[in-house]
Amino acid sequence: MSPLHKALQSWRGPDSILRTLRQAGYDAHSVYRDFIAGFCKSRCLSADISEYWQETAKEYMSSAGGLFDLGKNRSVEGYYRSPYLERLRLQSQTIKSKFSVLPSIHPCVHAYMSEIEFGDRALYPEIRKTVEERKSFECMQQKVSGTKWTGSKRNFNLIVDDVAESLGFEILGNLAGRLNTSTIDYGSRASNGLCFYFRADNGVREPIRARVPIEFRIGYESPTNDDFFIADLRYIIPGIEQYGYFAAPESAVLGIHALIKAFRSLAETF
């Protein structure tokens, strides 16, 4: 097991991240999660969705990645293997699916994803509408302004600079120290050797149309090409990826704040 993977085994779980976000006024991910829980209830399917999210996050973090909802190293000694998820995995062998590969071993999540893909195409837009309403409320509560948002990737980084600095991240440059004007890495190092950093697309002056271009990674001591790529944090805090999408300038700015705050909170759980 590499030093990175060894350090990841000390993760304390997602609970304190959720508490920190809620206390800071960020809770759109809970709207998303509540929507799915309500879908489960309406279909009389398993109501243990919170345990499912908790256990998938633990396997994902321990394995430094996953295959859908199972940790990719769960069968290797030393990595976390959830008894709960193992029961679901065995039970999922009887699930009848239109997918060639099951996107989830949880019966409700599978039903939800099947409905979006093959059934009611209005379901996901309904979720997005509900989430954006919550984000609009948060913008008003936190007095978030979209006046600095131009949609340009270069101007986008001016906003990211301010948020990153306020939460203790500093500019690291680019991956492995090579000059690359298309991305900027912002990072912070933990006492156990982990390096938490995120990459912001600084690209050309083209508009950012629907999603803020930030990707999160965890390395050991310094960034390398073999680091743990956790993308938009959705496998650690399901629903948090909704902050990456936006329907208005202020929603984009709010999303930048919420995602980087979530990542900072993650760094504090080791």
Secondary structure as GFF3:
##gff-version 3
##sequence-region A 1 270
A	DSSP	alpha_helix	3	8	.	.	.	ID=ss1
A	DSSP	alpha_helix	15	23	.	.	.	ID=ss2
A	DSSP	alpha_helix	28	42	.	.	.	ID=ss3
A	DSSP	alpha_helix	49	63	.	.	.	ID=ss4
A	DSSP	beta_strand	66	67	.	.	.	ID=ss5
A	DSSP	beta_strand	70	71	.	.	.	ID=ss6
A	DSSP	alpha_helix	83	91	.	.	.	ID=ss7
A	DSSP	three_ten_helix	92	94	.	.	.	ID=ss8
A	DSSP	alpha_helix	107	118	.	.	.	ID=ss9
A	DSSP	alpha_helix	123	141	.	.	.	ID=ss10
A	DSSP	alpha_helix	153	166	.	.	.	ID=ss11
A	DSSP	beta_strand	170	173	.	.	.	ID=ss12
A	DSSP	three_ten_helix	175	177	.	.	.	ID=ss13
A	DSSP	beta_strand	183	189	.	.	.	ID=ss14
A	DSSP	beta_strand	194	201	.	.	.	ID=ss15
A	DSSP	beta_strand	214	220	.	.	.	ID=ss16
A	DSSP	beta_strand	228	231	.	.	.	ID=ss17
A	DSSP	three_ten_helix	240	244	.	.	.	ID=ss18
A	DSSP	alpha_helix	249	267	.	.	.	ID=ss19
###
